[in-house]
């Protein structure tokens, strides 16, 4: 299923992604540090959502309480809560 998430407190403004059979696909960040976020997107492609959460949840960006990878985890959690 396809999801869109509006980020908060990060340079990126939106994350689009698909979850198919518990795995993450087609992650796209809009805004933010393009090279870094393209790298994150490629690294998580096809990964189990539980592994993404384990590895990326809680990462901070500087003084902020969140980061773009953490926002991806929040987006995943939101999809899990609405199911």
BELPE-V327706 format. One record per residue. N is the residue number from 0. RES is the residue in one letter. SS is DSSP state (alpha for helix, beta for strand, coil for the rest). PHI is phi in whole degrees, 0 to 359 (none if undefined). D_FIRST is the distance of its C-alpha to the first C-alpha in whole Angstrom. Layout:
n = <N & N>
res = <RES & RES>
ss = <SS & SS>
phi = <PHI & PHI>
d_first = <D_FIRST & D_FIRST>
This chain:
n = <0 & 1 & 2 & 3 & 4 & 5 & 6 & 7 & 8 & 9 & 10 & 11 & 12 & 13 & 14 & 15 & 16 & 17 & 18 & 19 & 20 & 21 & 22 & 23 & 24 & 25 & 26 & 27 & 28 & 29 & 30 & 31 & 32 & 33 & 34 & 35 & 36 & 37 & 38 & 39 & 40 & 41 & 42 & 43 & 44 & 45 & 46 & 47 & 48 & 49 & 50 & 51 & 52 & 53 & 54 & 55 & 56 & 57 & 58 & 59 & 60 & 61 & 62 & 63 & 64 & 65 & 66 & 67 & 68 & 69 & 70 & 71 & 72 & 73 & 74 & 75 & 76 & 77 & 78 & 79 & 80 & 81 & 82>
res = <X & X & X & X & X & X & X & X & X & X & X & X & X & X & X & X & X & X & X & X & X & X & X & X & X & X & X & X & X & X & X & X & X & X & X & X & X & X & X & X & X & X & X & X & X & X & X & X & X & X & X & X & X & X & X & X & X & X & X & X & X & X & X & X & X & X & X & X & X & X & X & X & X & X & X & X & X & X & X & X & X & X & X>
ss = <coil & beta & beta & beta & beta & beta & coil & coil & coil & coil & coil & beta & beta & beta & beta & beta & beta & beta & beta & beta & coil & coil & beta & beta & beta & beta & beta & beta & beta & beta & beta & coil & coil & alpha & alpha & alpha & alpha & alpha & alpha & alpha & alpha & alpha & alpha & alpha & coil & coil & coil & beta & alpha & alpha & alpha & alpha & alpha & alpha & alpha & alpha & coil & coil & coil & coil & coil & coil & coil & coil & coil & coil & coil & alpha & alpha & alpha & alpha & alpha & alpha & alpha & alpha & alpha & alpha & alpha & alpha & alpha & alpha & alpha & coil>
phi = <none & 268 & 227 & 231 & 230 & 272 & 284 & 227 & 65 & 228 & 291 & 285 & 255 & 206 & 231 & 250 & 196 & 240 & 239 & 231 & 52 & 78 & 240 & 265 & 220 & 54 & 284 & 225 & 261 & 245 & 87 & 83 & 278 & 306 & 296 & 296 & 286 & 294 & 296 & 301 & 302 & 290 & 292 & 269 & 303 & 80 & 279 & 300 & 300 & 297 & 290 & 299 & 299 & 298 & 274 & 249 & 295 & 90 & 295 & 252 & 243 & 59 & 276 & 285 & 279 & 213 & 205 & 297 & 298 & 294 & 297 & 300 & 295 & 297 & 296 & 298 & 300 & 298 & 294 & 291 & 288 & 271 & 281>
d_first = <0 & 4 & 7 & 10 & 13 & 17 & 19 & 22 & 26 & 25 & 25 & 22 & 21 & 17 & 14 & 11 & 8 & 5 & 5 & 6 & 9 & 10 & 10 & 10 & 10 & 11 & 12 & 15 & 17 & 19 & 23 & 24 & 26 & 24 & 26 & 25 & 21 & 21 & 22 & 20 & 17 & 19 & 20 & 16 & 15 & 14 & 15 & 14 & 13 & 16 & 18 & 17 & 18 & 21 & 22 & 21 & 21 & 25 & 26 & 28 & 29 & 32 & 33 & 30 & 28 & 25 & 24 & 21 & 20 & 20 & 18 & 15 & 16 & 17 & 13 & 12 & 14 & 13 & 10 & 12 & 14 & 13 & 11>
